[in-house]
Amino acid sequence: MSNSFVLLVSRIMLVLLFLVSGAGMASMPSGIAGYFSSLGIPAAGMVVWLVIALKIVAGIAIVLGYQTRYAAYALAAFSVGAALIGHNNFADQNEMTQFLKDLSIAGGLLALSVAGPGSMSIDARRG
């Protein structure tokens, strides 16, 4: 199996969560805005749409291998922020698991930013 194929598969696997959750958030933005408000996030109604856009646009960019490093950095930063803001009740085992999941995903995205998207990508075709 070629490294480029493995990188393509890893790009898809890394961002499936963002694509699916972004689409899910778009189907119920007011509920998500309420959750964001409960976390103390200001302008939660607007932030919801920014998060949806980030998840979907950066997710698609990574799948296509377009501006992969920048998209990976953006989603990694988002994942760390989500861990710190949304999953910081370490007394709750589920919250700890979600915190660690977000950090693990950020680590995978940072590794992708270093490795690059491989030859099966728009970035490689553009030179």
HUTA-V342802 format. One record per run of one state. SS is the DSSP state (H for helix, E for strand, - for the rest). FROM is the first residue (numbers start at 0). LEN is the number of residues. If there is no record, write none. Layout:
{{SS/FROM/LEN} {SS/FROM/LEN}}
//
This chain:
{{-/0/2} {H/2/25} {-/27/1} {H/28/10} {-/38/5} {H/43/21} {-/64/3} {H/67/19} {-/86/6} {H/92/23} {-/115/6} {H/121/5} {-/126/1}}
//
